[in-house]
Amino acid sequence: MKNEEKQNKNRQIVEETMECPKCGGTHLSKDYSRAELVCEKCGLVIDAEIIDHGPEWRAFDSEQREKRARVGAPMTYTIHDKGLSTMIGWQNRDSYGKSIPTRNRAQMYRLRKWQIRTRISDGTEKNLALALSTLDRMSSTLGLPRNVRETAAMIYRKSVSKKLIRGRSIDGVAAAVLYAACRQCNVPRTLDEISRVSNMPKKEIGRNYRHVSRELELKLLPTSPQDYISRFCSTLKLSGDAHAKTLEILKKAACNEITSGRGPTGMAAASLYIASVLCGEHRTQREVAETAGVTEVTIRNRYKELVNKLDIDIIM
């Protein structure tokens, strides 16, 4: 009992002064393996029952730390309720993994039904849930990273709050928002690609995109041919030399003002075609055209301009 009172007194002194009660030393070390607070100067064990306020598991990198976190999924804007509501699963099992008795399954079915109804309570939330699921589907098809999905969800939420969706199709606005998010995050995708995954005409996507960007005052810079080169090279399986050569051609073209007024995908495709020939990794115009989403005629026209104005000697 006396030892416990002495430890409590020492603990109180340390908490108030952060000094050793015996020698007055300020260098105190915590040994979590022994749960002891020790003075480094005199070796006095000040407290033998310290509490470790950190996690009770070990993690040697950020990936392990995320896997072992116990605070649940982070908040996300890609779900209409931001991922903060609960969900009742359809496995018919309790928290211990045991099967739910047959007499209680009807009750669980009613609970699930009302849970879904409370998550989507009005028309706005229903619209948001449908649009965000559409955005997630299109993003997965295009292989877009997480930050683009979050940005697209944020833009769509702002559009809903400013009532920009009225009179427009959900798929059309979702496609336009995704196109804007790709440009904002410097992960450009062409209108043809967005149109293909959304099953919406390019004209409607462009009209919705201009409306949303104007009303929300989105500051989006025009895309450049260089933004597409990495993806096109990866799809065509070209080497790093061809990638560097393509960027070099585009840089010279920009200095000679050849790229102004031309479509970025057409210029990127033509430069990539020239670089593949110069580096001995020849790809046909059809292969490059299918990858870039342009026509072979566009590649030939841009190809002639680049070769003539930059004096590039190509031996086929």
C-alpha positions in Angstrom: 0.0 0.0 0.0 2.9 2.3 0.9 4.6 1.6 -2.5 1.4 2.4 -4.3 1.0 5.7 -2.5 4.7 6.5 -3.2 4.2 5.8 -6.9 1.1 8.0 -7.0 3.0 10.8 -5.3 5.9 10.5 -7.7 3.6 10.4 -10.7 1.9 13.6 -9.5 5.3 15.3 -9.0 6.3 14.3 -12.5 3.1 15.4 -14.1 3.4 18.9 -12.5 7.1 19.5 -13.0 8.3 16.9 -15.5 11.3 16.4 -13.2 12.7 13.5 -11.3 11.5 13.7 -7.6 14.9 12.5 -6.4 17.6 14.2 -8.4 15.6 16.9 -10.2 16.7 15.5 -13.6 14.5 16.4 -16.7 15.6 13.6 -19.0 12.9 11.0 -18.4 12.5 7.9 -20.7 9.5 5.7 -21.1 10.2 2.0 -21.4 6.9 0.6 -22.9 8.1 -3.0 -22.9 8.3 -2.8 -19.0 5.7 -0.1 -18.6 8.2 2.0 -16.6 9.1 5.7 -16.5 12.8 6.0 -15.7 15.1 8.9 -14.9 18.1 8.7 -17.1 20.3 10.6 -14.7 19.9 8.6 -11.5 18.1 5.5 -12.8 15.1 5.9 -10.4 12.0 4.1 -11.6 9.4 6.8 -11.1 6.3 4.9 -12.4 6.0 1.2 -13.0 2.5 1.3 -14.6 2.6 3.8 -17.4 -0.1 3.7 -20.0 0.9 3.4 -23.7 -1.6 5.7 -25.5 -0.4 4.5 -29.0 -1.9 1.6 -31.0 -1.4 -1.9 -29.6 0.0 -3.3 -32.8 3.2 -2.8 -34.7 3.4 -1.3 -38.2 6.6 -0.7 -40.1 5.3 1.3 -43.1 2.2 3.3 -44.0 0.6 0.5 -45.9 0.6 -1.8 -42.8 -0.6 1.1 -40.7 -3.6 1.6 -42.9 -4.4 -2.1 -43.0 -4.4 -2.3 -39.2 -6.3 0.9 -38.5 -9.5 0.4 -36.6 -11.3 3.6 -37.2 -13.4 2.4 -40.2 -13.4 3.6 -43.7 -12.5 7.3 -44.4 -15.1 9.9 -45.4 -15.5 10.0 -49.2 -17.5 12.2 -51.5 -18.0 9.4 -54.0 -20.9 8.0 -51.9 -24.1 10.1 -51.5 -24.0 9.9 -47.7 -20.1 10.4 -47.7 -19.8 6.8 -46.3 -20.9 7.9 -42.8 -24.1 5.8 -42.6 -24.3 2.2 -41.6 -25.3 -0.7 -43.7 -27.0 -4.0 -42.9 -25.5 -6.9 -44.9 -27.4 -9.5 -46.8 -25.5 -12.5 -45.5 -28.1 -13.5 -42.8 -25.4 -13.9 -40.2 -24.9 -12.1 -36.9 -21.7 -10.4 -35.6 -20.3 -13.7 -34.5 -20.7 -15.3 -37.9 -23.5 -17.5 -36.8 -26.5 -18.0 -39.1 -29.6 -16.0 -38.1 -32.6 -18.3 -37.1 -35.4 -18.6 -39.7 -37.9 -17.0 -37.3 -35.8 -13.8 -37.2 -35.1 -13.4 -40.9 -38.3 -11.6 -41.8 -37.5 -9.0 -39.1 -34.0 -8.6 -40.6 -35.5 -8.2 -44.1 -37.7 -5.3 -42.8 -34.8 -3.7 -41.0 -32.7 -3.8 -44.2 -35.6 -2.3 -46.2 -36.1 0.6 -43.8 -32.3 1.1 -43.6 -32.1 1.6 -47.3 -35.1 4.0 -47.2 -33.6 6.1 -44.5 -30.3 6.4 -46.4 -32.0 7.8 -49.5 -34.8 10.0 -48.0 -35.6 12.4 -50.8 -35.3 13.1 -54.6 -32.0 15.0 -54.2 -30.3 12.1 -52.4 -31.7 9.6 -55.0 -30.3 11.8 -57.8 -27.0 12.0 -56.1 -26.8 8.3 -55.4 -27.6 7.4 -59.0 -25.1 10.0 -60.4 -22.3 9.0 -58.1 -22.7 5.3 -58.9 -22.6 6.3 -62.6 -19.4 8.3 -62.0 -17.8 5.4 -60.2 -18.7 3.0 -63.1 -17.3 5.3 -65.8 -14.1 6.0 -63.7 -13.5 2.3 -63.2 -13.9 1.6 -67.0 -11.4 4.4 -67.8 -9.0 3.3 -65.0 -9.0 6.7 -63.4 -7.2 7.3 -60.0 -8.9 8.0 -56.7 -8.3 11.8 -56.8 -10.1 12.2 -60.1 -13.1 10.4 -58.7 -13.2 12.5 -55.6 -12.9 15.7 -57.7 -15.7 14.6 -60.0 -17.9 13.9 -57.1 -17.2 17.3 -55.5 -18.0 19.1 -58.8 -21.3 17.2 -59.2 -22.3 18.0 -55.6 -21.6 21.7 -56.3 -23.7 21.4 -59.4 -26.6 19.9 -57.4 -26.4 22.6 -54.7 -26.6 25.3 -57.4 -29.4 23.5 -59.2 -27.6 23.1 -62.5 -29.0 19.6 -63.0 -32.6 20.5 -63.7 -33.7 19.8 -67.2 -30.6 17.8 -68.0 -29.9 14.0 -68.0 -28.0 12.6 -65.1 -25.7 10.6 -67.4 -24.9 13.7 -69.5 -24.0 15.9 -66.6 -22.0 13.0 -64.9 -20.0 12.6 -68.1 -19.3 16.3 -68.4 -18.3 16.5 -64.7 -15.9 13.5 -65.2 -14.4 15.2 -68.2 -13.9 18.4 -66.2 -12.3 16.5 -63.3 -9.9 14.7 -65.6 -8.7 18.1 -67.0 -8.5 19.6 -63.5 -6.3 16.8 -62.2 -4.1 16.7 -65.3 -5.3 13.2 -66.2 -6.8 14.1 -69.6 -9.3 11.9 -71.4 -10.7 12.7 -74.8 -14.4 13.4 -75.4 -14.5 10.3 -77.5 -13.4 8.1 -74.6 -15.9 9.8 -72.2 -18.7 9.4 -74.8 -17.9 5.8 -75.3 -18.1 4.8 -71.6 -21.2 7.0 -70.9 -23.1 6.1 -74.1 -23.9 9.8 -74.5 -23.2 11.9 -77.7 -20.2 14.2 -77.6 -22.4 17.2 -78.5 -24.5 16.8 -75.3 -21.4 16.2 -73.1 -19.7 19.3 -74.5 -22.9 21.4 -73.9 -23.2 20.2 -70.3 -19.4 20.7 -69.7 -19.5 24.4 -70.9 -22.6 25.0 -68.8 -21.1 23.5 -65.6 -17.7 25.1 -66.0 -19.2 28.5 -66.7 -21.7 28.4 -63.7 -19.1 27.0 -61.3 -16.3 29.2 -62.6 -14.0 26.3 -63.1 -10.5 27.5 -64.1 -9.4 24.8 -66.5 -6.4 25.2 -68.7 -6.5 23.8 -72.2 -4.9 20.3 -72.6 -1.6 20.0 -74.4 -0.3 17.2 -76.6 2.3 16.3 -74.0 -0.4 15.3 -71.5 -1.4 12.3 -73.7 2.1 11.0 -74.6 2.7 8.7 -71.5 -0.6 6.9 -71.9 -0.3 6.5 -75.6 3.2 5.2 -75.3 2.1 2.7 -72.7 -0.8 1.5 -74.8 1.4 1.1 -77.9 4.2 -0.5 -75.8 6.9 1.9 -77.0 10.2 2.4 -75.2 11.5 5.4 -73.2 13.5 6.5 -76.2 10.4 6.9 -78.3 8.7 8.7 -75.4 11.6 11.2 -75.1 11.8 11.6 -78.9 8.1 12.4 -79.0 8.4 15.1 -76.4 11.4 16.6 -78.2 9.3 16.8 -81.4 6.4 18.5 -79.6 8.7 21.0 -78.0 10.2 22.0 -81.3 6.7 22.2 -82.8 5.5 24.5 -80.0 8.6 26.8 -80.5 7.7 27.0 -84.2 4.0 27.6 -83.3 2.8 24.6 -85.2 0.6 23.3 -82.3 -1.6 26.4 -82.1 -5.1 25.8 -83.5 -4.6 22.0 -83.8 -6.2 19.3 -81.8 -3.9 18.1 -79.0 -4.7 14.4 -79.6 -3.9 14.7 -83.4 -0.6 16.4 -82.7 0.3 13.9 -80.1 -0.6 11.0 -82.4 1.4 12.4 -85.3 4.5 13.1 -83.2 4.3 9.6 -81.7 4.1 8.1 -85.1 7.2 10.0 -86.3 9.1 9.1 -83.1 8.3 5.4 -83.5 9.7 5.5 -87.0 12.8 7.4 -86.0 13.5 5.0 -83.1 13.0 1.9 -85.2 9.8 0.9 -83.3 7.5 1.4 -86.3 3.8 1.4 -85.5 1.2 1.7 -88.3 -1.0 4.8 -88.6 -4.0 2.7 -87.9 -2.6 1.5 -84.6 -1.7 5.0 -83.5 -5.1 6.4 -84.7 -7.1 3.7 -82.8 -5.0 4.4 -79.6 -5.4 8.2 -79.8 -9.0 8.2 -81.0 -8.4 10.2 -84.2 -8.6 9.3 -87.9 -5.7 8.3 -90.0 -6.3 11.3 -92.2 -5.7 13.6 -89.2 -2.4 11.8 -88.5 -1.3 12.2 -92.1 -2.1 15.9 -92.2 -0.3 16.6 -88.9 2.5 14.3 -90.0 3.1 16.3 -93.2 3.1 19.6 -91.3 5.6 18.4 -88.7 8.0 16.8 -91.2 8.0 19.8 -93.6 8.3 22.6 -91.1 10.8 20.9 -88.7 12.9 19.4 -91.6 12.7 15.9 -90.2 14.3 13.3 -92.4 12.4 10.0 -92.3 13.6 6.9 -94.1 10.7 4.4 -94.3 
